[in-house]
C-alpha cells in the first residue's frame, strides 16, 4: 500500500472558498452587533461573539493560517477577539450581579469601583468592535464575499453556566462547617499572596508595564485566578444552600467577595494573554504593528492594573475581616502535645507528612517548640523551627481539632517512618499524596 502524506497543501485561493462556506454565521453576527449601540451589548452578545470568533480561529488553525502570510493577520484578529469577548462577558456578568453580592466596601469605594468597572467595560467593548470590524475588512480584502443572513440573537442568558465542581485532588470534609472553615482559611491565604506582590496603581506607562511584567505574567495570572475559582467551586459544592449558609449570612457575603474577585481576575488573565500573545514584541513585527493600531497596548495595561487588578486586590482585602471573623466560628480550636517516638527524627519526609495534613484540611495549624511558634503548613518554617531546637522531643500543635487528630495519629505511627503502608486508613490521603 503506497504511503500517503499526513498533510496536503491547499492553495491560498482555494481556501477562500472554504471561508465563504464557513464564515456566514460570523459575518451575520457581526452585522447584528454593529447595529447595537455602544454600551448595550448584553452577556448574550458577548457569548455569541466568543463562540463565533472561536470557531473562526479554530478553522484557521486547522489549516495552518498562523504560518501563512495571507491569512496570519485574520487568525490574530480572531484569537484576540475571542479573548476580549470572554473578558467582556465576565465584566457584563459582574455588573449585572454586583448589587446583590453584599460586599464590604465604603460608599466612596463603591462609587469608585462602579466607575472603574464601567470604564473598563467600555474599553473592552470598543476593542471588540474594532477587532470585529477589522476581521470583516480582512475577510473582504481576502476575497471572501458572501451575503450573510443576519443572526438571530436569543434572549439574554439567565443564570450562570452549569459546571461540574472543580474538586480533582481534593478530599471531602464531611460537614459543611468544616468546609466553611477551609474556605475562610484559603481566603486568608489568597489575601496574603496578593499582599506579597503589593498591588497598587501606577500612572507612568513604563513603570506600569515593568511591574506587570514581573508580577502579573499570564502564567501568574492564571494561577491566581484558578485558586479563586477553586475557592468558589468548593463553596458552591459544599456550603451553598447548606444549613450553615442559611444560619450565617456572613458566608454568603464572603461568597460575594470571592465572586467579584474571580470575575475581575478572569478579565486580568485574558487581557494579559492578549498582550503576551499578540503585542509583546515577540511575534511577527508587521502583524503586531497592525494589531497595535487597533488596540493600544498602553490602554490594555492601564486597565489591567489600575482598574481590574487594583479592585480585585481591594475587594479581596475588604473581605479579609469577614474571613477572620468566620474562621474561629467554624474552627474547633485545640492544642495537641506529642512526644517524638524513640529513634525518630523530624527530617524532610516526616515534615512533609505533617504539612500534608495541614494542607489537606486547609486550616491554620501552628507548631510550638520551647515557646517559639511557626506555621505547620510550611515545610520551610517547620524544618527551620525543628532545626533550631535539635534536642527537642516534645512538640505542641495549635489549631483545629480535625487536623490535630490526624497529626496525633501520625505521631502514633512513627511519623510514617515504618512505611506508608503502616499508616492508618484515616491518613490514606497522605499515601495518595506520595
C-alpha positions in Angstrom: 0.0 0.0 0.0 1.5 3.3 -1.1 2.4 5.9 1.6 0.2 9.0 1.7 1.2 12.3 3.3 -0.4 13.4 6.5 -0.7 16.9 5.0 -1.8 18.2 1.7 -1.0 21.7 0.5 -4.2 23.8 0.0 -3.7 26.8 -2.3 -4.4 30.2 -0.7 -7.1 30.9 -3.4 -8.8 27.6 -2.8 -9.0 28.4 1.0 -11.1 31.4 0.1 -14.0 29.1 -0.9 -13.6 27.3 2.5 -14.1 30.6 4.2 -17.0 31.5 2.1 -18.7 28.3 3.1 -17.9 28.6 6.8 -17.9 32.2 7.9 -21.5 33.3 7.2 -22.5 32.9 10.9 -19.6 35.1 11.9 -20.4 37.8 9.4 -24.1 37.6 10.2 -23.4 38.1 13.9 -21.1 41.0 13.0 -23.8 42.7 11.1 -26.2 42.4 14.1 -23.7 43.5 16.7 -22.6 46.5 14.6 -26.2 47.8 14.8 -26.4 47.6 18.6 -25.4 51.0 20.2 -22.1 51.2 22.2 -22.6 50.1 25.8 -25.7 48.0 25.1 -24.1 44.6 24.3 -25.5 42.0 26.7 -24.0 38.9 28.0 -25.6 37.0 25.2 -24.0 39.3 22.6 -20.5 38.7 24.2 -21.2 35.0 24.5 -22.2 34.6 20.8 -19.1 36.6 19.8 -16.9 34.3 21.9 -18.4 31.3 20.1 -18.1 32.6 16.6 -14.6 34.1 16.9 -13.5 30.8 18.5 -15.0 28.9 15.5 -13.2 31.1 13.1 -9.9 30.8 14.9 -10.3 27.0 15.0 -11.0 26.9 11.3 -7.9 29.0 10.6 -5.7 26.9 12.9 -6.9 23.7 11.3 -5.4 25.0 8.0 -2.2 26.4 9.4 -3.2 30.0 8.9 -0.9 31.4 11.7 2.1 30.4 9.5 0.7 31.8 6.2 1.4 35.4 5.1 -2.0 35.9 3.6 -4.1 34.6 6.4 -2.0 35.1 9.6 -3.5 38.5 10.5 -7.0 37.2 10.2 -6.0 34.5 12.6 -4.5 37.0 15.0 -7.7 39.1 14.9 -10.0 36.1 15.6 -7.9 35.0 18.6 -7.7 38.5 20.0 -11.4 38.9 19.5 -12.1 35.7 21.4 -10.1 36.9 24.4 -11.7 40.3 24.6 -15.2 38.8 24.1 -14.6 36.5 27.1 -13.4 39.5 29.1 -16.5 41.4 28.1 -18.7 38.5 29.1 -17.2 38.3 32.6 -17.4 42.1 33.2 -21.0 42.4 32.0 -21.9 39.4 34.2 -20.2 41.1 37.1 -22.0 44.4 36.5 -25.4 42.6 36.5 -24.7 40.8 39.8 -22.7 43.4 41.6 -25.5 44.9 43.7 -26.5 41.5 45.1 -23.1 40.5 46.3 -23.3 42.5 49.5 -19.6 43.2 49.7 -17.8 45.3 52.3 -16.9 48.5 50.5 -17.4 52.1 51.7 -19.9 54.3 49.9 -16.9 56.2 48.3 -15.2 53.0 47.3 -18.4 51.6 45.8 -18.7 54.7 43.6 -15.1 54.4 42.5 -15.4 50.7 41.8 -18.5 51.2 39.7 -16.8 54.0 37.7 -13.7 51.9 37.1 -15.7 48.8 36.1 -17.7 50.9 33.6 -14.6 52.4 32.2 -13.0 49.0 31.6 -16.3 47.6 30.2 -16.4 50.4 27.7 -12.8 49.9 26.7 -13.3 46.2 26.2 -16.4 46.6 24.1 -14.7 49.3 22.0 -11.8 46.8 21.5 -14.2 44.1 20.5 -15.9 46.3 18.0 -12.5 47.4 16.5 -11.3 43.8 16.2 -14.7 42.7 14.7 -14.7 45.4 12.1 -11.0 44.7 11.2 -11.8 41.0 10.8 -14.7 41.7 8.5 -12.5 44.1 6.5 -9.8 41.5 6.3 -12.2 38.9 5.1 -13.4 41.2 2.3 -9.8 42.0 1.4 -9.0 38.3 1.2 -11.8 37.9 -1.3 -14.5 36.5 1.0 -17.6 38.0 -0.4 -20.9 36.4 0.7 -24.3 37.6 1.7 -24.5 36.5 5.3 -28.0 36.3 6.7 -28.5 38.2 10.0 -28.0 36.0 13.0 -30.9 35.9 15.4 -29.8 36.8 18.9 -31.8 34.9 21.5 -33.0 36.2 24.9 -30.5 37.3 27.5 -28.7 34.4 29.2 -30.2 33.6 32.5 -28.1 32.3 35.3 -24.5 31.0 35.3 -23.0 28.2 33.3 -23.7 24.9 34.9 -20.3 23.3 35.6 -19.1 20.2 37.4 -17.3 21.0 40.7 -13.5 21.7 40.4 -12.6 19.1 43.1 -9.9 17.0 41.5 -7.2 16.3 44.1 -9.5 17.5 46.9 -10.8 15.2 49.6 -14.2 15.7 51.1 -14.6 17.0 54.5 -18.0 15.6 55.5 -19.5 18.6 57.3 -20.4 22.0 55.8 -18.9 23.7 58.9 -15.5 22.1 58.1 -15.7 23.4 54.5 -16.7 26.9 55.8 -13.5 26.9 57.9 -11.5 25.7 54.9 -12.9 28.4 52.7 -12.2 31.2 55.2 -8.7 29.9 55.7 -7.9 29.7 52.0 -9.4 33.1 51.5 -6.9 34.5 54.0 -4.1 32.7 52.2 -5.2 34.3 49.0 -5.2 37.7 50.7 -1.6 37.1 51.9 -0.4 36.1 48.5 -1.9 39.2 46.8 -0.4 41.4 49.5 3.0 39.9 48.9 3.1 41.4 45.4 1.9 44.8 46.6 -0.8 45.7 44.0 -1.0 49.5 43.6 -1.9 51.9 40.8 0.9 53.1 38.6 0.4 56.2 36.3 3.6 56.0 34.3 3.4 53.5 31.4 7.0 52.2 31.5 6.8 51.6 35.3 3.4 50.0 35.0 4.5 47.7 32.2 7.6 46.7 34.2 5.5 46.0 37.3 3.1 43.8 35.4 5.9 42.0 33.6 7.4 41.0 37.0 4.3 40.4 39.0 1.4 39.6 36.6 2.6 37.4 33.7 -0.1 35.3 32.1 1.2 32.3 33.9 0.9 34.0 37.3 -2.5 35.5 36.5 -3.8 32.0 35.6 -2.5 30.5 38.8 -4.2 33.1 41.0 -7.4 33.0 39.0 -7.5 29.2 39.4 -7.0 29.5 43.2 -10.0 31.8 43.5 -12.1 29.7 41.0 -11.4 26.6 43.1 -12.4 28.5 46.2 -15.7 29.4 44.7 -16.2 25.9 43.5 -15.6 24.5 47.0 -18.2 26.9 48.4 -20.8 26.1 45.8 -20.3 22.4 46.2 -20.3 22.1 50.0 -21.7 25.3 51.5 -24.2 26.8 49.1 -27.8 26.2 50.4 -26.4 24.3 53.4 -27.7 24.7 57.0 -24.5 26.6 57.8 -25.2 29.2 55.0 -28.8 29.5 55.9 -27.9 30.2 59.5 -25.0 32.6 58.9 -25.4 35.5 56.4 -21.6 36.2 56.7 -20.9 33.1 54.5 -22.9 34.5 51.6 -21.2 37.8 51.9 -17.8 36.1 51.7 -19.0 34.3 48.6 -19.8 37.7 47.1 -16.3 38.9 47.6 -14.9 35.7 46.1 -17.2 36.0 43.0 -16.3 39.7 42.3 -12.5 38.9 42.6 -12.9 35.9 40.3 -14.7 37.9 37.5 -12.1 40.6 37.7 -9.2 38.1 37.6 -10.8 36.4 34.6 -10.5 39.6 32.7 -7.0 40.2 34.0 -5.9 36.9 32.7 -7.5 37.4 29.3 -6.0 40.9 28.8 -2.6 39.7 29.9 -2.9 36.8 27.5 -3.7 39.4 24.7 -0.6 41.4 25.5 1.8 38.4 25.7 0.4 36.6 22.7 -0.3 39.5 20.3 1.6 42.7 21.1 4.6 41.6 23.2 7.3 42.3 20.6 8.0 38.5 20.4 5.8 37.7 17.4 5.8 38.9 13.8 6.6 42.6 13.8 4.3 43.6 10.9 1.3 41.8 12.4 2.0 43.4 15.8 2.1 46.9 14.3 -1.3 46.3 12.7 -2.7 45.0 15.9 -1.4 48.0 17.9 -3.2 50.4 15.6 -6.4 48.7 16.7 -5.7 48.1 20.4 -3.2 50.4 22.2 -1.0 48.2 24.4 -0.7 51.0 27.0 -4.5 51.2 27.4 -4.7 47.4 27.9 -2.1 47.5 30.6 -3.6 50.6 32.3 -7.0 48.8 32.6 -5.4 45.6 33.7 -3.5 47.1 36.6 -5.2 50.3 37.6 -8.8 49.0 37.3 -9.1 45.3 37.2 -6.2 44.1 39.4 -6.4 47.0 41.7 -10.0 46.4 42.5 -9.6 42.7 42.7 -7.0 43.3 45.4 -9.2 45.9 47.2 -12.3 43.7 47.2 -10.3 40.8 48.4 -8.7 42.8 51.3 -12.1 44.3 52.3 -13.3 40.7 52.8 -10.4 39.8 55.0 -12.0 40.9 58.3 -15.1 38.8 57.3 -12.9 35.7 56.8 -11.0 36.3 60.0 -14.3 36.6 61.8 -15.7 33.4 60.3 -12.6 31.2 60.8 -12.8 30.8 64.6 -16.6 30.4 64.4 -16.1 27.3 62.4 -12.9 26.1 63.9 -12.8 23.9 67.0 -9.5 25.3 68.4 -7.4 22.9 70.4 -3.9 22.1 71.4 -2.1 18.8 71.0 1.1 17.9 72.8 3.1 15.0 71.3 6.4 13.3 72.0 8.7 12.1 69.3 8.8 8.3 69.2 12.1 6.7 70.1 14.7 6.7 67.2 12.5 9.0 65.1 13.6 12.5 64.0 11.7 15.1 62.1 13.5 15.4 58.8 12.2 16.3 55.3 9.9 13.2 54.9 8.1 13.3 58.2 7.8 17.1 57.9 6.2 16.8 54.5 3.6 14.4 56.0 2.8 17.0 58.8 2.5 19.7 56.2 0.3 17.3 54.1 -2.2 17.0 56.9 -2.4 20.8 57.4 -2.8 21.4 53.7 -5.4 18.7 53.5 -7.7 20.5 55.9 -6.7 23.9 54.7 -6.9 25.3 58.2 -4.1 27.1 60.1 -2.1 25.0 62.4 0.9 26.2 64.4 3.8 24.2 65.8 5.3 25.4 69.2 8.7 24.3 70.3 10.1 25.7 73.5 7.8 28.6 73.3 8.6 29.5 69.7 5.8 29.1 67.1 5.8 28.5 63.3 3.4 27.7 60.6 3.0 23.9 60.4 1.7 24.2 56.9 5.0 25.4 55.6 7.7 22.8 55.3 10.4 25.5 55.3 9.2 27.0 58.5 8.7 23.6 60.0 12.2 22.4 59.2 13.8 25.7 60.4 11.9 25.5 63.7 12.9 21.9 64.3 16.5 22.5 63.2 16.7 25.4 65.6 15.8 23.1 68.5 17.7 19.9 67.7 17.3 18.4 71.1 13.6 19.0 71.4 11.4 15.8 71.8 8.1 17.4 72.9 6.0 19.4 70.4 2.8 21.3 70.8 0.4 21.9 67.8 -2.3 24.6 68.0 -5.2 24.6 65.6 -8.5 22.9 64.7 -9.2 19.6 66.3 -9.6 17.8 63.0 -6.0 18.2 61.7 -4.7 17.8 65.2 -6.3 14.4 65.5 -4.6 13.3 62.3 -1.2 14.7 63.4 -1.6 12.7 66.7 -2.3 9.6 64.6 0.8 10.3 62.5 3.0 10.5 65.6 1.4 7.4 67.0 2.6 5.6 63.8 6.2 6.9 64.0 5.6 9.7 61.5 5.4 7.2 58.7 9.0 6.0 59.2 7.8 2.4 59.3 6.4 2.7 55.8 3.4 4.4 54.3 1.5 1.1 54.3 1.6 1.1 58.1 -0.3 4.4 58.3 -4.0 4.1 59.4 -6.8 4.4 57.0 -7.7 7.8 58.3 -4.4 9.0 56.8 -4.9 7.3 53.5 -4.8 10.7 51.7 -1.2 11.0 52.7 -0.4 7.8 50.8 -2.1 9.2 47.7 0.0 12.4 48.0 3.2 10.3 48.0 
